[in-house]
């Protein structure tokens, strides 16, 4: 091997530093809109001379958030909300992925059930809260049912679409080698539809997060939704604003640092079937 080849293939000393700085920028870039929002919030509060009974200042909200952290209320409520969302997402995936694969097996199944999926997608999970309260009462099961319903529809739909976009030549190749329906589903449909499934999971968790907050506001006895709705009774605007910022910031962290990374890696690994 020539010295020129060695120099060409050897890693450049500054490439690792460039990648590290790029990773830092990518990680922190999603926080920029939140920072701008806080700046605009403070400018509107001061520029329009809005009273504290109308909207709390960023400083007062930050102080309220710190007090909630110091007393342990905010960590407990964040844990409760994340726990409900995680359980609801797992149940939605366990139901939605097999159902989407089943509907995607045949073109007629996809055509027949697509209008039903679009109908139930249009009926927001929040609209099911009155019925869920009647069925399950003011319990965690009510919140969980609304989360699962809201999250499962995009998972089913995207899984079904992902299966239908896989070329038949892959299915026929496995069938020619003696593979049955189970092997076709495992070796062709599941990996081929995986990028679409991950997109559906990401959408479902986003919709489920909104349903979670609404459910906690009406039914819950803990969680971020309960925090801001309970503060309404005492007209504690700084706590309400702190809770709203926490709801948005927490979802940004979950979506951009976890779900987006999983989606990108899945597409890089499995997004090869056209």
N, C-alpha and C positions, 0 to 999 in steps of 0.2 A: 504494500500500500504506500503510495507516495505521500510526501509531507503535505502536498497541497490538499489531498483527500482528507488527511487527518485534521488539518486546520478547518476544512469545510464542514466536517461532521462533528467536530468538538463543540460542545455547548458554549455559547458566548457568556462571559462572566456577568454581563449586565442583563441577560435575558430573564434570569430568575427574578431580579429586582423589578424589571418591567412588569412581569406577570403578577408579582405581589402587589405592586401599586395599582395595577388594573383590577385585581380582585378587591382591593380595598375600596376603590372608586365604585365598582359595580355593587358592592355590598351597601355602601352608604348613599348611593345615588337615589334609591327609592325613598329616603328620608327627606330629600330636598323639597318635595311638594308639601310635606307636613311642616317643615320649617317656614316655608313661604306662607302657609296658612296661618301659622301663629303670628308672623310679622304683620300680615294684613289684618288679622284679628285685633292686635294691639293698636294698629294705626286707626282702625275704625272706632275702637273704644275711646281712644284719646282725641281723635280728630272730630268726631261727632259729639263728644262730651256725653256719652251715654251713661245713664245712671246705673249703679250697681244692681238695682232692682230689675233692670232690663237685660243686662248681660254682664257677666263677671269678667274681670281682666285676666290676661294670661298669668300674671304674677299671683293673683289670688287663687286661680285655679291650680297653679303649680303648688302653692302652699297647702291647698286642700288635698291634693294628691299625695303630697309628702306626709301629711297627717294620717291619711288612710293607710299609707305604707307603714308608718311608724306603729300604728295600732294593730296592724296585721289584717285589717279589713280588706284592703285591695288585693294582697296576694291570695287570700282565701277566695274572694269572689272571682278573680282571674282563673284560679285553679278549677273552680266549679264550672265556669263557662267553657274552658278548654276541655275539661273532662266530658261534659255533655256533648260538645261538638265532636270529639274524637270517637265516642261511642256511637253517636248517630252516623258519622261518616263510615265507620267500620260496618255497621248494619246495612247501610245503603249500598256499599260496595258488594257485600255478601249477597244481597238480593239483586242488585242492578246488573252486575256483570254476567252472571249465569242467564238471567232473563234476556239481556241484550244479545248474548250469543245464541240463545234459542230462537229469538225472533229473527236474527240475521241469517239463520241456516237456509231459509228459503225466501225467494223474492216475494212470494205471495204473503208470507207472514209479515214481512216488513211493510208492504203496501197496505195490508189490512189494519195493522195496529198503529201505524204512524199517526193517523188522525186522532186516535185515543191519547197517544202520548202528547201531542200538541195541545189537546183539550185540557188534560190534567196539568200540563206545564203552564197554561194560561190561568188556571185556577190556583192562585197563590196559596202557599202553605199556611199563611196567616189567616186566609179565609176559612181554613179547616179548624181554627182554634175553638170557635164556639162548640162544634160537634165533639172535638177532642176533649174539651172540658166536661161535656155531658157524659162522655164515655168513660173517661179516666179520672175526672175530678181535678182538683188543684194539686196535681202531683208532678213528679219528674217524668212520669210516663207520658203525660200530655206534651211536654216540651220535646221529649225524645221522638214521639210520633210525628210531630210537625217537622222536626229536623230531617227525619228519615224520608218522609214524603217529599219534602222540598228537594233533597239531595238526590234521591233515587231516579227521578225523571231524566235529568241530563245524563246520568250515568248509563241508563238503559238506552237512551236515544243515541248517544255517541258510540256506545259499544255496537249497537245494531248497524249504524252507518259505517263504522270501521270494518265490520265483517263483510258488509255488502261491497265495499270498495276493493276487497282483495281479489285479484284476478283468478278466474276459475282454473287456470292452468296449474296453480299450486295445489288446489284440492284434488284435481284429476291425477296429478303426479303421485300423491300419497295414496289415493284410491287404487291406482294401477299397481302399486307395490303391495296391495293387500290390506291397506289401512282402513279401518272402519270409521264410523262417525266419531267415536270418542277420540281416536288418534288424529283425525282431521281437525277436530275442535282444539286439541291440545297442541299439535305441532304446526298448524296452519292458522286457524282463526284467532286463537288467543294471542300468539306473538305478533301476527299481522295487524290485529286491531289494537294492540297495546298502546301505541301513541294516541289513538283516538280515545281509548279508555281513560288514559291519564288526563286528557283534556276534559273529559266528562267529569272526572273526579274533582278536578280543580274548579270547574263551574259549579258542581254540586255543593262543594264545601263553601264556596262564596255565597250561594243562595241559602244554604243551611245556616250560615253565620247570621244572616239577617233574620231568618226565622227563629233562631235561638234567642236573639236579643228581644224580639217581639214576645216570644213565649215567656221569657223571664220577667218581662215587664208586667204581664197579665197574670201569670201563674206562679212564677218562681218565688222562692224565699231566700235566694242567694244568687250570685252572678252579677255581671255588669249591667244587664238590663234591669234587674231588680234594684241595683244601686242608684241609677239615675231616676227611676220611677219612684222609688221610696223617698229620694231627696226632694222630689216635687212637692210632697205633702208638707214639708217644712220650708219650702221656698229657698232652698240652699242652692243658689245658682252656681257657685264656684264648684261644688261637688258634682252638679249635673254636667258642667262644662268639662271638668276633669274626666268624668266617666265617658263622655262622648269622644274626647281625644284618645282615651285609652282604647276604646272600642275600635276606632279607625286605625290607630297605630299598631295594635295587636294583630289585626287582620293583615295589615301590610307586612308585618314580620312573617306571619304564617304563609302568606301567599308568595311573597317575593323571595324569601330565603329558603323556604322548604318546598312548596308546591312547584314554583317556577323552576327550581333546580332539578327536581325529579322529572318534570316534563321535558326539560332540555336534555337531560341524560338519557331519558327513554327514547326520545326522537333520534338522538345520535346513535343509540345502540340498535333500536328496532325499527326506526323509520325508514326502512329500505324497501318495503313492499309497495309497489305502485300498481 
